[in-house]
């Protein structure tokens, strides 16, 4: 009951439950669009190579422009920027689907994918910034960030299942259609909630002075986030290959679901605990735990044992990510908080594709067990980056 009380307390703030719920809906494209593009383009062209390239154009544009959008969100306000971004995202996605279905030149599809990825509303960063604005107590913010970590896990569990089911059983366009509707309507509904919106922090061009970011903290956190992105991307591809090697390819989804379940459970518990140690300490311990969780995977040769190991390993994911966002909120100036959050989110997203690519190469040449070492190496990089965090982290 105590755990539930902590969540009830933060959700009881006026407007909090509504912006958290609409933020959850608006985030569905994060886990649906990349895979949906692959399924749509492959069904039309018969080429996974072309499908992967179009999806990559979407993801690269998203990674490159996410921080720019974060800066605009801080300067102009969430309502104006999110409303504009959601409309551009919707139009670009419709253009992408139309270009594939109508057989337009491939260049048009790439351009549409880039516009869609670059304009994808940065709802995850906005939700966390909004929590920082409406809550005052650090313990309540910790609970709110844990709630959003659980929401992220739900998105990444349900999104791929939903888009694949719709694309394969209804129509290749169906999965993307749901993602577009969820992203646009969810973002517009979120943007319309002005009562909980943080005020914009316009940059005074006459003085040329902007509050500096604490780079001594931001850089290790960003490197660690990117390394964890590599870890996630590599582990997902390797786990699918592992299940196939074991003759149980159908179990791949279940293995990844167990991994996400471990994170979801740990995230829920994290939000209910009153931590005596600060977020910097928890980032160091969490990153080290992530590396340790990857260490035994290349030795496992049983699907059932792998499920148990992944379930246990997932327990380190959400606490580490929650601590990362808590530390970011603690040290970044409020006028640049969305930008700081976007840096971490971009690091995670940007690391997934390289991790998947590298692990796929290792799988092809040395098998799935060896490919788990890619995740281990990424975990070690994240752990080392965390150890370089300043010991005297001072709240803004």
N, C-alpha and C positions, 0 to 999 in steps of 0.2 A: 504493500500500500504506500509506503514511503516513496518508492520510485515513481509511482503514478502521481503522487502528490506534487512532486517536483515538476512534472510535465504539465499537470493541471494549472499550477501556479503561473507558469510562463504563458500558457495559452489563454489564461483568463484576462490578460491585458487587452484592453479595447482594440479590436481589429486584428489582433495577433493571429488567431486561429484562421481568419479569412485569408490574410496574405500568405500564410504558410501553406494553406490548402491550394490556393490558386498558383502559388509558386511551384508546388509539386506537379500540377497538371502542365504548367508551362515548360517544365524541365524534361518532359517525355521525349522531345526530339533529340536530346543529347544522346540517348541510347538507341534511338530508332532510325534516324535519318541515314547515318553512315551505312548500316547494314541494309536498310531499305533501298538505297541507291544501288548497292551491289546487286541485290535481287532483281531490281527493275532493269538495270542496264544489261545484266547477263541474260535475262529472259528475252531481251530485244536483239542483242548482238551475238549472243552465244559465246562471248569472250569474257572470262573472269579477269583477264589482264586489263581490258578496257574498263570494265566495271570497277576494278580496284583503283585505276588511275583517276576516274571521275570522283570516286569517294575520297581519294587522297587530295584532290583539288579542293573539295569541300572542307576537309579537316585542316589542311594547311592554311587556307584563308581564315578559318576560325581561329587558329592558334596565333596567326600574325596580327589580327585586328581586335582580338578580345581585350587586350590591354588598352588599346586606343579607345574602345567603347567604354571601358571602365573609367578612363580619364574624363570622357564626355559625361558619363553618368554623375560623377562627382561635381563637375562644373555646371551642368545645365539642369540636373535633376532627373530622377528616375522616370517620372511621368512622361516628359517630353521625349526623352531618348528611347525609352522602351516602346512607346507607341510608334515612333518612326521606324525603329529597327524591326518590329514585328511585322509591319506592313511590307517593308522591303523584303524581309525573309519570306513572307507568304507569296509575294509576287514572283520572287526568284525561284522558289520551289515549284510553283505552277509552271513557270517557263522551263524549268529543267524537265519536269515530267512530260510536258508538251513536246519538247525538242526530241525526247527519246521516242515517244509514241508516234510522232509525225515524221520521224526520220530526217530531222534537220541535220545540217553538217555537225560533225562531232565537236567542232570548236565552240558552237553555240551552247552545247551541253556543258562543256568545261567552264565557260564564262558564267552560265547560270549557277553552276555548282559553287564557283568562287564567290559570287554575290550572296548566295544563300548562306554559305559558311561564314563569310565576313560579317553578315548582319544578324546572325543568330543571337537573340536577346540573351544577355548574360544574367539570367535569372538567379542562378546559384549564388553569385557574388552579391546581387541586389538583396536577396532574402537575408543573407547574413549581415549585410550592412544595415538593413532595416531593423533586425533584431538588436544590433548594437545601439541603434538610436532609441528604440522604445524601452529597452531594459537598462537598469542602472547597476544592479548587483552583479559582480563578476560570476558568482555561482549560478545566477539565472542565465547569464549569457552562455556559460558552459553548457547548461542544460539545453538551451535553444540550439546551439551548434551541434550538439549530439542528436537532437531531434532532426535537424537537417541532414546529418550524416546517415541516419536511418532512412530518411526520405530518399537520399541519393542511392542507397543500396536497393530500395524498393524499385526505383526507376531502372536501375541497371539489371535487376532480375526480371521485371515484367516487360520492359521495353523490347528487348530482342525476341522474347517469346511471342509477344503480340504482333510485331511487324512480320516475323517469319510465318506465323500462322495465317495472317491475313493475305500475305503475298503468295503463299503456296496453295491455299485452299479457296480463296475468293478471287483475287486478281493481283497481278504484280504491282498495280498502282495503289491498291487498297491500304497497305501498310503505311505508305508515305502520306496518303490522304489523311489518315487518322493523326499522324505526326504533325502535319501542317495545321490541321484544325486545332489540335491541342496546344501547339506552340503559339499560334496567333491569338486564339481566344483567351488562352491562359495568360499570356503576356499582357494583352489589352486589359483584362480584368484586374491583373496585378497593378498595372500602371494607373488604373482609375482610382485606386485606393490612396487618396492624397493625405488622409488624416495621419497615417503612419509613415509617410514618405519623409526621409531625411531632407533637410533644406539644402539647396545647391550651394556650392562654395565656389563662387566665381573668382577666377584668377585676376588680380589687379595688374593689368598690363603696364600701368604707369610706373609702378615700382619694379616690375620685372622679378618680383620675389615670390616663389612658391615654397610652401613648407617642404623641407627635404625629406626624402624617405630614409629610414634607418638601414642603409645598405649592408652594414655589418651583420644585421639580423636577416634582412630580406634575401640576400644572395644565398646563404646556406639553406634557408627554407625553400627557395626556388629550385636550387640544385637538388635538394632532397625530394621535392615534389616531382621533378622531372624523372629522377631515378626510380621513384615509386611507380610513375607512369610506365616506364620501361619494364619494371617488374610485373605489373598487371598485364600489359600486352603480351609479354613473353610467356607468362604462366598460362594465360588463356589458350594461346595457340598450342603450347606444349601439352597441356592437359587433354586437348582434343586428340592430338597425335598419340598420346599415351594410351587413351582409351581404345583407339583404333588398333594399336600394336597389341593390346591385350585381347583383341577380338570382341570388344564390347563398346563399339563406337557409340551406341545409343546411350551409354552411361555418361558421356562427356558432359552433357547438360546438367545431369545430376551432381557430378563432381564439382562443377563450377557453382552450382546452386548451394552446395554445402559450404564452399568457401565464402560465398556472399552471406550465407546464414550466420556463420561465425562472426562476421563483421557486424551484421545487423544486431545480433544479440549483445555483442560487446559495446556497440554504440548506444544501445538503450541503457545499459548499466552505467556507462560513462556519464550520461546526463543526470543520473540520480545520485552520483557520489559527490560528496564535498571533498575536493582534493586539497591536501595540505601542501603538496608540492606545486610549484608554478608550471605553466605550460612549457617553458623551455626545458625543464627537467623531463617532463613527460614526452616531449618530442625526442629527446636523446634516448630514453628507454624504449619508446615505441619503435623508433627506427631500428634500434639494435634487435628488438624482438622480431621485427619483420625479416631481418637478415637471418636470424636463427631459425625462423619458421621455414625458410627456403632451403636450409642446409640439408635436411634428410630426404628431400624429394627425389633426388637422382638415385637414391639407394632403394626406393620402393618398387616392388614388382607385382603388386596386387592391387586391383581396383578397390577392394574393400578397405585395405590399409590406407591407400591414397585418400579415400574419402575422409577417414578419421584424421589423417595428418592435415589435409586441407581445411577441415572444420576447425581444428585447433589453431592452424595458422591464421585463419580469418579473424580470430579474436584480436589480433594486433592491428588490423587495418583501421577500423573506425576510431579507436582511441588516438592513434597517431595523427590521423587527418583532423580530428577535432582539436587536438593540442596545437597543430600547425595553424589552424584558423584562429584559435584563441590567442596564440602568441602574435599573429599578424594584427588582430584587432587591438591588442594591448600596446603595440609599439608604433603603429602607423598613425600619422596625423589624421584626425577625423575628416578633414577636407580632401584626403586622398585615399580613404579607406576602401572604397569600391575598386579603385585601381590596384591597391595592394592585394585585395582578395582575388582580383582577376589574374594577377601574376601567378598566384598559387594554382588556381584552376587551370590556367594555360599550361603551366609546367606539367601538370598531371596528364592533360589531354595530349600535349605535344610528345610525351614520352611513349605513348601507347603504340603508335605506328612503328617507330624504330624497334621497339621491343618485340613486336610481332614479326617484323621482317628478319631480325637477327636470329630469333629462335626458330623461325621457319627454315632458315638456311642451315642451322645446326641440325634440325630434325632430318632434313634431306640427306645430310652427309654423315651424321653420327647417331641418329635415333633420338627418341623423346627423352630418355633418361639424361643424356648428356645436355640436352637443351635446357633442362631445369637449372643448369649451372649459370645460364644467362640471367635468370631471375635472382639467383644467389649473388652474382656479381653486382647486379643493380641494387640489391638490398644492402650490400656492403658499402657501396658508394653513398647511399642514403644515410647509413649509419655514420660514416665518416664525416659527411657534411653536417650532420646534426651535432657531432662533437665539436665543431668549430663555432657553434653559436656562442655569442658573448655570455660570459658568466654573470655579468652585471646588467642583464636586460632590464631596462627602466621603462615603466609605463609612460605613454605619451602624456 
